[in-house]
Amino acid sequence: MKFPFFASFLVFVAWLTYEISKHSRLDAEKERSFWEKEHRANNTRRKSLDDLPYIAVPLDSLFLQLLPEDEQAAEYKETLRTLSEARIVNFTGITNTDLKLKYGAPNIDLLSRYDQNYTILARTLNQWASCLHKNGCAAQAREVLEFAVSTGTDVSSSYKLLCDIYREENTPEKIKELYPAAEALNSAMKKAIVRILQEAEQ
């Protein structure tokens, strides 16, 4: 009775050894491929950045005149004013290696700065909209959030608050209009945001 068990054990060991070896080879191939790509990226010459999808901050449409006595709001408004003078590009989901390949290695510091500016913009728009909403300015908060969505934000709470406002305004049908933006996201938050929209429709 012991032989069948021993034979099965040997088969299992052989299978396990094969799987470990296969995954090791795949990992080695991935690593080699990554470093080859990184080497090409680091040797890519500088390219023009004129055609980047720069994001302009529309100060006149963000209701910065509201809540003049609110100290926290003042911080958000100052950040938005500063960003309006900066270059902003949403590179969410794009690796530095891919950026160097497309735009040239010498541009990576600039591109990283543009992307960091976008991260700050998306966060600040969410904070400013939340502040407006809490202070009874729901319509203005909605417009701020709709602008944020148009830039490709992946801040999930922006979508959640925008859905809440649509429901408050008795326009829940507008939630459907957010799906194309959510499904186009190149972000790890994509599934979570789509789920927020689905739950908001229930």
Buried (B, 14 or more C-beta within 10 A) or exposed (E): EEEEEEEEEEEEEEEEEEEEEEEEEEEEEEEEEEEEBBEEBEEBEEEEBEEBEEBEBEEEEBBBEBBEEBEEBEBBBEBBEEBBEBBBBBBBBBEBBEBBBEBBBEBBEBBEBBBEBBBBBBBBBBBBBBBBBEBEBBEBBBBBBBBBBEBBBBBBBBBBBBBBBBBEEEEEEBBEEBBEBBEEBEBEBBEEBBEBBEEBEE
